[in-house]
């Protein structure tokens, strides 16, 4: 993968779900609500000085959120951080940089 540009959107994997689960509480705190469902659907990655994970997550009914999760370089030993997110997304909304 080239540094800079996000890669192609891919179906979510167990690793994607694990990343989403680790930032779920950060999102719920920011949105001041609990999501009944939190199922990663798709993702793309962007290599920077670390990795940005863009993840589309189904949060119940027809509602989706897009997460941008920053994973620092391994030697920095920092937890995953929810660096940005978008709410009110639909299943058909493309996962793009934000």
Residue frames as a rotation matrix with the C-alpha (Angstrom) as fourth column:
UNK 1
0.582 0.813 0.000 0.00
0.813 -0.582 0.000 0.00
0.000 0.000 -1.000 0.00
UNK 2
-0.168 -0.619 0.767 1.24
0.575 -0.694 -0.434 3.46
0.801 0.368 0.473 -0.88
UNK 3
-0.520 -0.060 -0.852 1.84
0.794 -0.401 -0.457 5.94
-0.314 -0.914 0.256 1.91
UNK 4
-0.953 0.135 -0.270 -0.66
-0.167 -0.981 0.099 8.78
-0.252 0.139 0.958 1.87
UNK 5
-0.431 0.837 -0.337 -3.72
-0.785 -0.164 0.597 7.68
0.445 0.522 0.728 -0.10
UNK 6
-0.075 0.476 0.876 -6.37
-0.725 0.577 -0.375 5.46
-0.684 -0.664 0.302 1.52
UNK 7
-0.958 -0.261 0.121 -6.57
-0.139 0.787 0.601 1.97
-0.252 0.559 -0.790 0.03
UNK 8
-0.546 0.786 -0.290 -9.64
-0.312 0.131 0.941 0.34
0.778 0.604 0.174 -1.50
UNK 9
-0.057 0.641 0.765 -12.70
-0.997 0.006 -0.079 -0.38
-0.056 -0.767 0.639 0.64
UNK 10
-0.679 -0.208 -0.704 -12.75
-0.274 0.961 -0.020 -4.00
0.681 0.180 -0.710 1.80
UNK 11
0.464 0.838 -0.287 -15.21
-0.039 0.343 0.939 -6.14
0.885 -0.424 0.191 3.77
UNK 12
0.321 -0.295 0.900 -14.67
-0.918 -0.332 0.218 -5.95
0.234 -0.896 -0.377 7.51
UNK 13
-0.091 -0.449 -0.889 -12.55
-0.028 0.893 -0.449 -8.64
0.995 -0.016 -0.094 9.15
UNK 14
0.579 0.206 -0.789 -12.25
0.718 0.331 0.613 -9.89
0.387 -0.921 0.044 12.74
UNK 15
-0.467 -0.825 -0.319 -9.36
0.884 -0.444 -0.147 -7.41
-0.020 -0.351 0.936 13.13
UNK 16
-0.645 0.312 0.698 -11.60
0.086 -0.878 0.471 -4.57
0.760 0.364 0.539 11.91
UNK 17
0.466 0.876 -0.123 -14.28
0.173 0.046 0.984 -5.50
0.868 -0.480 -0.130 14.45
UNK 18
0.261 -0.468 -0.844 -11.64
0.959 0.225 0.172 -5.65
0.109 -0.855 0.507 17.19
UNK 19
-0.801 -0.560 0.212 -10.43
0.556 -0.827 -0.083 -2.12
0.221 0.051 0.974 16.32
UNK 20
-0.283 0.789 0.546 -14.00
-0.105 -0.591 0.800 -0.78
0.953 0.169 0.250 16.25
UNK 21
0.557 0.511 -0.655 -14.76
0.524 0.395 0.755 -2.44
0.644 -0.763 -0.047 19.61
UNK 22
-0.192 -0.748 -0.636 -11.74
0.980 -0.107 -0.170 -0.75
0.059 -0.655 0.753 21.17
UNK 23
-0.976 -0.167 0.137 -13.02
0.167 -0.986 -0.008 2.75
0.137 0.015 0.991 20.32
UNK 24
-0.218 0.976 -0.007 -16.75
0.600 0.139 0.788 2.08
0.770 0.168 -0.616 20.85
UNK 25
0.218 0.307 -0.926 -16.72
0.963 -0.223 0.153 3.62
-0.159 -0.925 -0.344 24.35
UNK 26
-0.734 -0.521 -0.435 -14.97
0.426 -0.853 0.303 6.76
-0.529 0.037 0.848 23.01
UNK 27
-0.826 0.486 0.286 -17.74
0.128 -0.332 0.934 7.19
0.549 0.808 0.212 20.40
UNK 28
0.057 0.908 -0.415 -20.55
0.769 0.225 0.598 6.48
0.637 -0.353 -0.686 22.87
UNK 29
-0.124 -0.188 -0.974 -19.07
0.862 -0.507 -0.011 9.06
-0.491 -0.841 0.225 25.25
UNK 30
-0.945 -0.285 -0.161 -18.80
0.163 -0.835 0.526 11.72
-0.285 0.470 0.835 22.50
UNK 31
-0.654 0.754 0.057 -22.34
-0.025 -0.097 0.995 11.01
0.756 0.649 0.082 21.26
UNK 32
-0.758 0.310 0.573 -23.68
-0.639 -0.179 -0.748 10.56
-0.129 -0.934 0.334 24.81
UNK 33
0.443 0.896 0.004 -25.55
-0.888 0.439 -0.139 7.38
-0.126 0.057 0.990 23.86
UNK 34
-0.392 -0.463 0.795 -25.17
-0.345 0.875 0.339 3.62
-0.853 -0.141 -0.503 23.79
UNK 35
-0.266 0.263 -0.927 -25.45
-0.952 0.081 0.296 1.83
0.153 0.961 0.229 20.46
UNK 36
0.513 0.558 0.652 -27.56
-0.672 0.734 -0.098 -1.36
-0.534 -0.388 0.752 20.50
UNK 37
0.847 -0.298 0.439 -25.49
0.490 0.758 -0.431 -2.82
-0.204 0.580 0.789 17.65
UNK 38
0.512 -0.741 -0.434 -21.84
-0.647 -0.665 0.373 -2.14
-0.565 0.090 -0.820 16.78
UNK 39
0.497 -0.207 0.843 -20.95
0.429 0.903 -0.032 -4.27
-0.754 0.377 0.537 13.77
UNK 40
-0.287 -0.692 -0.663 -18.07
-0.439 -0.520 0.733 -3.33
-0.851 0.501 -0.154 11.48
UNK 41
0.730 0.633 0.258 -19.18
0.010 0.368 -0.930 -3.69
-0.683 0.682 0.262 7.85
UNK 42
0.697 -0.538 0.473 -16.27
0.623 0.129 -0.771 -2.43
0.354 0.833 0.425 5.76
UNK 43
0.623 -0.564 -0.543 -12.97
0.218 -0.541 0.812 -0.62
-0.751 -0.624 -0.214 6.08
UNK 44
0.714 -0.618 0.329 -10.05
0.355 -0.087 -0.931 1.01
0.604 0.782 0.157 4.32
UNK 45
0.508 -0.640 -0.577 -6.59
0.708 -0.071 0.703 1.87
-0.491 -0.765 0.417 5.60
UNK 46
0.839 -0.374 0.395 -4.33
-0.010 -0.737 -0.676 4.85
0.544 0.563 -0.622 5.07
UNK 47
0.319 -0.816 -0.482 -0.65
0.945 0.310 0.102 4.65
0.066 -0.489 0.870 5.95
UNK 48
0.767 -0.201 0.609 0.63
-0.186 -0.979 -0.089 7.83
0.614 -0.046 -0.788 7.56
UNK 49
-0.486 -0.843 0.230 3.06
-0.554 0.094 -0.827 8.01
0.675 -0.530 -0.513 10.50
UNK 50
-0.680 0.466 0.566 1.01
-0.279 0.550 -0.787 5.11
-0.678 -0.693 -0.244 11.79
UNK 51
-0.875 0.440 0.202 -2.26
0.412 0.458 0.788 3.90
0.255 0.772 -0.582 10.26
UNK 52
-0.577 0.817 -0.002 -5.66
-0.749 -0.530 -0.398 5.54
-0.326 -0.229 0.917 9.84
UNK 53
-0.876 0.434 0.209 -8.43
0.469 0.868 0.164 2.93
-0.110 0.242 -0.964 9.82
UNK 54
-0.625 0.771 -0.124 -11.66
-0.780 -0.612 0.127 4.12
0.022 0.176 0.984 8.21
UNK 55
-0.959 0.282 -0.016 -14.45
0.280 0.945 -0.171 1.81
-0.033 -0.168 -0.985 9.37
UNK 56
-0.390 0.917 0.082 -18.15
-0.645 -0.336 0.686 1.74
0.657 0.215 0.723 8.47
UNK 57
-0.997 0.048 -0.067 -20.09
0.082 0.631 -0.772 0.44
0.005 -0.774 -0.633 11.48
UNK 58
-0.215 0.976 -0.030 -23.75
0.103 0.053 0.993 -0.61
0.971 0.210 -0.112 11.63
UNK 59
-0.967 -0.175 0.185 -25.24
-0.135 -0.264 -0.955 0.82
0.216 -0.949 0.231 14.85
UNK 60
-0.607 0.792 0.070 -28.82
0.389 0.373 -0.842 -0.43
-0.693 -0.484 -0.534 14.61
UNK 61
0.468 0.873 -0.134 -31.85
0.170 -0.238 -0.956 -0.10
-0.867 0.425 -0.259 12.29
UNK 62
0.748 -0.195 0.634 -30.73
0.643 -0.022 -0.766 1.69
0.163 0.981 0.109 9.11
UNK 63
0.928 -0.365 0.072 -28.08
-0.370 -0.886 0.280 3.71
-0.038 -0.287 -0.957 10.95
UNK 64
0.539 -0.842 -0.025 -24.37
0.785 0.513 -0.347 3.64
0.305 0.168 0.937 10.28
UNK 65
0.847 -0.428 -0.315 -21.39
-0.233 -0.832 0.504 5.62
-0.478 -0.353 -0.804 11.52
UNK 66
0.665 -0.747 0.026 -18.03
0.293 0.229 -0.928 6.10
0.687 0.625 0.371 9.86
UNK 67
0.884 -0.423 -0.198 -15.03
0.140 -0.165 0.976 5.99
-0.445 -0.891 -0.086 12.19
UNK 68
0.517 -0.856 -0.004 -11.48
-0.182 -0.106 -0.978 7.20
0.836 0.506 -0.211 11.67
UNK 69
0.976 -0.215 0.036 -9.27
0.039 0.335 0.941 5.35
-0.214 -0.917 0.336 14.12
UNK 70
0.485 -0.872 -0.065 -5.59
-0.683 -0.331 -0.651 6.20
0.547 0.360 -0.756 14.43
UNK 71
0.941 -0.326 -0.094 -3.16
0.328 0.805 0.494 3.40
-0.086 -0.496 0.864 15.23
UNK 72
0.648 -0.754 -0.108 0.25
-0.723 -0.654 0.223 4.77
-0.238 -0.066 -0.969 16.19
UNK 73
0.168 -0.699 -0.695 3.50
-0.581 0.500 -0.643 3.10
0.797 0.511 -0.322 15.24
UNK 74
0.616 0.169 -0.770 4.24
0.305 0.850 0.430 -0.01
0.727 -0.500 0.472 17.34
UNK 75
-0.340 -0.854 -0.395 7.25
0.739 0.017 -0.673 1.49
0.582 -0.521 0.625 19.14
UNK 76
-0.578 0.182 0.795 5.10
-0.361 -0.931 -0.049 4.40
0.732 -0.316 0.604 20.42
UNK 77
-0.764 0.237 -0.600 2.98
0.540 0.744 -0.394 1.92
0.353 -0.625 -0.696 22.38
UNK 78
-0.838 0.546 0.008 -0.15
-0.496 -0.755 -0.429 4.11
-0.228 -0.364 0.903 22.41
UNK 79
-0.390 0.773 0.500 -3.77
0.370 0.629 -0.684 2.93
-0.843 -0.082 -0.532 22.50
UNK 80
-0.518 0.345 0.783 -6.02
0.817 -0.070 0.572 3.23
0.252 0.936 -0.245 19.45
UNK 81
-0.699 0.267 -0.663 -7.61
0.166 -0.842 -0.514 6.67
-0.695 -0.469 0.544 19.21
UNK 82
0.202 0.817 0.540 -10.94
0.948 -0.024 -0.318 7.67
-0.247 0.576 -0.779 17.70
UNK 83
-0.724 -0.616 -0.311 -9.65
0.529 -0.785 0.322 10.69
-0.442 0.068 0.894 15.78
UNK 84
-0.722 0.578 -0.380 -12.87
-0.667 -0.727 0.161 11.53
-0.184 0.370 0.911 13.92
UNK 85
-0.727 0.548 0.414 -16.29
0.530 0.831 -0.170 10.13
-0.437 0.096 -0.894 13.09
UNK 86
-0.797 0.582 -0.161 -19.41
-0.560 -0.613 0.557 10.84
0.226 0.534 0.814 11.06
UNK 87
-0.660 0.665 0.349 -22.93
0.132 0.560 -0.818 9.93
-0.740 -0.494 -0.457 12.16
UNK 88
0.269 0.910 -0.316 -26.22
-0.311 -0.228 -0.923 9.71
-0.912 0.346 0.222 10.21
UNK 89
-0.631 -0.505 -0.589 -24.67
-0.741 0.168 0.650 7.56
-0.229 0.846 -0.481 7.50
UNK 90
0.579 0.814 0.042 -26.53
-0.735 0.544 -0.405 4.97
-0.352 0.204 0.913 5.42
UNK 91
0.439 -0.377 0.816 -25.52
0.218 0.925 0.310 1.56
-0.872 0.042 0.488 4.13
UNK 92
0.695 -0.069 0.716 -24.97
0.719 0.082 -0.690 3.07
-0.011 0.994 0.106 0.67
UNK 93
0.923 -0.379 -0.072 -22.72
-0.372 -0.923 0.094 5.95
-0.102 -0.060 -0.993 1.80
UNK 94
0.589 -0.778 -0.217 -19.19
0.271 0.443 -0.854 5.50
0.761 0.445 0.472 0.50
UNK 95
0.745 -0.476 -0.467 -16.42
0.521 -0.022 0.853 5.28
-0.416 -0.879 0.231 3.04
UNK 96
0.502 -0.572 0.649 -14.18
0.487 -0.434 -0.758 8.20
0.715 0.697 0.060 2.12
UNK 97
-0.531 -0.786 -0.316 -11.50
0.744 -0.254 -0.618 10.31
0.406 -0.564 0.719 3.82
UNK 98
0.572 0.631 0.524 -12.78
0.246 -0.741 0.625 12.76
0.782 -0.228 -0.580 6.43
